[in-house]
Amino acid sequence: MITIYAYDWVPGFAKGMVRDYRVRWALEECGLAYQVKTISHTHKLTDEWKSKQPFCQIPVYEEGDLTLFESGAIVQHIAEKGDILLSADPVAREQAKGWIFSALNTVEPPIAQMVATTIMYRKEDWYKGAMTAQEIMIRDRLAHLANYLNGREWLVGAFSAADLLMASVLRQLDSTDWVKSDSVLGPYQKRCLSRPAYRKAIEGQMADFTGSAPPH
Ligand SMILES: N[C@@H](CCC(=O)N[C@@H](CS)C(=O)NCC(=O)O)C(=O)O
């Protein structure tokens, strides 16, 4: 049985955004059965948890002898099981893997930086300058992505793990209109997020928030 680990509680702004939904989404797309175990923010700091996830984070995936962390690696592992999330065609399959890296290693870093700056440094006097610099970098990446996607339905052939991860990355910009208002990226994002497997993944995550805030 596949087991994935998620949090039992997160603050309101993070609900529906925690990265275990990326893994749930992949499992739902592939129709694979799985169970979810939840952990607390106190438990994530224990040595026991660090033996599964050295950076005290979630998600973690277990299947038989395999324990895996990093949501991108987990989604790729799930996709590798068949040809639902990675094409059976060997060329398209490898190209989609390239786009997995592109989503996580080219497009996500400036976005993740902006999200982290917003959460942690909003009160600093350099905050506005940092946000402006990050916006420039993000918009540059988005422009190149839109240019590539123009005229294409998906990143490589049919919907793949690369689209799943790219859409997950773009979701972090939901508080802006940078994706929504773009004539290519807006509809692309909609196509990805209208998939029933995505909806199930988000609903699953929301239903598993049964814990309470950690003591301060
Ligand atoms: N690169 C990691 C990042 C994981 C990550 O950022 N997890 C967040 C939840 S979305 C977390 O557990 N944060 C708690 C912390 O960093 O203390 C992945 O994609 O799995």
The ligand as an SDF file (V2000), in Angstrom:
LIG
                    3D

 20 19  0  0  0  0  0  0  0  0999 V2000
   11.2290   20.8630   -2.0710 N   0  0  0  0  0  0  0  0  0  0  0  0
   10.3430   20.2550   -1.1080 C   0  0  0  0  0  0  0  0  0  0  0  0
    9.7010   21.3630   -0.3060 C   0  0  0  0  0  0  0  0  0  0  0  0
    8.7600   20.8110    0.7170 C   0  0  0  0  0  0  0  0  0  0  0  0
    8.1090   21.9300    1.4960 C   0  0  0  0  0  0  0  0  0  0  0  0
    8.3870   23.1240    1.2990 O   0  0  0  0  0  0  0  0  0  0  0  0
    7.1920   21.5230    2.3790 N   0  0  0  0  0  0  0  0  0  0  0  0
    6.5270   22.4880    3.2080 C   0  0  0  0  0  0  0  0  0  0  0  0
    5.0370   22.3470    3.0780 C   0  0  0  0  0  0  0  0  0  0  0  0
    4.5140   22.8150    1.4490 S   0  0  0  0  0  0  0  0  0  0  0  0
    6.8910   22.2290    4.6450 C   0  0  0  0  0  0  0  0  0  0  0  0
    6.8150   21.1260    5.1200 O   0  0  0  0  0  0  0  0  0  0  0  0
    7.2800   23.2930    5.3140 N   0  0  0  0  0  0  0  0  0  0  0  0
    7.5900   23.2450    6.7130 C   0  0  0  0  0  0  0  0  0  0  0  0
    8.9480   23.7100    6.9820 C   0  0  0  0  0  0  0  0  0  0  0  0
    9.7110   23.9850    6.0510 O   0  0  0  0  0  0  0  0  0  0  0  0
    9.2580   23.8280    8.1730 O   0  0  0  0  0  0  0  0  0  0  0  0
    9.2740   19.4270   -1.8280 C   0  0  0  0  0  0  0  0  0  0  0  0
    8.8570   19.8490   -2.9030 O   0  0  0  0  0  0  0  0  0  0  0  0
    8.8790   18.3630   -1.3190 O   0  0  0  0  0  0  0  0  0  0  0  0
  1  2  1  0
  2  3  1  0
  2 18  1  0
  3  4  1  0
  4  5  1  0
  5  6  2  0
  5  7  1  0
  7  8  1  0
  8  9  1  0
  8 11  1  0
  9 10  1  0
 11 12  2  0
 11 13  1  0
 13 14  1  0
 14 15  1  0
 15 16  2  0
 15 17  1  0
 18 19  2  0
 18 20  1  0
M  END
$$$$
